[in-house]
Amino acid sequence: MAEVNTTQMRDALAWATNDMEKAKEPSTNPIVWFWEAIEGDFNEDRSTAQLLTDAAISMIPLVDQICDLRDLIANCKKLSHDCKDKAAWLALVLTLIGLFPTLGSLLKGVLKIIFAHVRRLGVDQVVKAVDRGMSWVIVYLRREEVQKYIKAQKVDRVFAWLATGVKEVRGRVNTKALLAAFDTAISALEGMVNKVRLVPTIYRKAKAALEQAKAIRLAANQHMEETLKPVHDILTTIILNLERRTLEREHAILNASNIHFCGALPEADAITLMLKHQPTWLSKTGDKFIDPADVAPIRPEVDRLSAKFDAAGNPRPQKEIFPYLTDQNIQSFHTLQAHTIKGPARLYRILAPNSRGMSDCWVTEEIFNKLQNSPNPKEAWRRYLAVWPDWNVDGQFVIYDVKAGESLNVWRGPASSQTKNTLPNNFLEGGWEQIVFNIERSDPRGDTLIYYKLQKSPKGTTLGPPLTQAHVDHVTASMDKSEKATFFAEHIGLRQQINHPKISGPFDTGWGYTEFDGVWTADKIGLPALPGQATAIAKGAI
């Protein structure tokens, strides 16, 4: 603890103990008062008002440190009675996170409130705890002193700003950093103990508390590592909750119903444009090439894991079934593995207004952030996830939430390079991780599409009368391959409705809806007001 004068110490303790009268007494020894307050305050079930006060005083230097030491001593006292108490170790780690030296006061206050609710409900109800805590975070953010702080920091997107801060904290939470924070706290306690050596009754209690903390510090080497996973899960749940609230509030950014779409890009047109403009995401012969997976040795394992029935004809448990992969799916990977994603987790899918929200290709939050942080996200997406412009003209994304306690079977691995016979000297590199999972097209959770005939006129392209999927299926059922190609070149299918209950979106990527520096087409199609083109947050999304 930094050296302070006695007046500062008295004021800090007055805040922490709500005893303003004692602070006015000239004879009050602030160090003795500190140990008296510590000895008397081990209340773990703090009221909502106390939680908000704890959060607010995070902005007051020294008061905050006193509360941190109070919490640390309380954690160590509990662990001294049962050193195998996992909940107590979790509480200690949450306290130590608050001791990180670069943790901002506003973020620290927010985490104090949420962590308190997590301690109350436990890690088995972390989503409920975070959601309940966030209700009080909003109350906290409305406080006058907090609003002044937010204004001074020039923060206009507070939930997004907090989410970024929690991500930084999550990236720093490891055993080494936590033990370093523990050591710093013990050093502060030693300083406070030495200041009461001449007060025997207080000194004995202070020294006992210090020795207790040191004993738990020695045990921490063994127990800290196993606490990291639930702590990372808690922080991830907080991040997802903050991001969800950001998306819900930024309607001007989200709702895509008023965009103008340039339409699908036929393969022949895409090849012509790629040859003419040689975009930077297009690799050339001699550049790094990532071979596609060999289907033959992989197919038996894919078929076995995706089978709905075992060899005896008995239904397999749903939790053991992985998505079926076509040969094209397999070859889109360089290598692949079956993997079960455990919630809370979030997957992202880049798409266009004519793409299905629920379809095969996804990326993790890590890869999505890597894309968005790239100098040119669209270029990075095409190059490293190997997506041809005639496959997907992008502009939007959707989010799939895997809730805490849930799991999702997927295939994951680095994307392979993609080639076209009509582009013998060019290819897309690939290499970044992709996720593939899907549902059957007949599944009612799949998107509802609606089709329009493209009507061209001197004034531009407009959409003809709508056709349902059932009507299109009926019309094209008797067509040969060439006739079908002609039909779908003259019609465009738009996403009428996203039906999957775990998908939120669509959201705008910010990359734009054009390709090749905007020379793709002069026509922009005004989209009809379809629910599938307007942002919706999935019910119960994290």
Order of alpha helices (4+ residues) and beta strands (2+ residues): alpha-alpha-alpha-alpha-alpha-alpha-alpha-alpha-alpha-alpha-alpha-alpha-alpha-alpha-beta-alpha-beta-alpha-alpha-beta-beta-beta-alpha-alpha-beta-beta-beta-beta-beta-beta-beta-alpha-alpha-beta-beta-beta
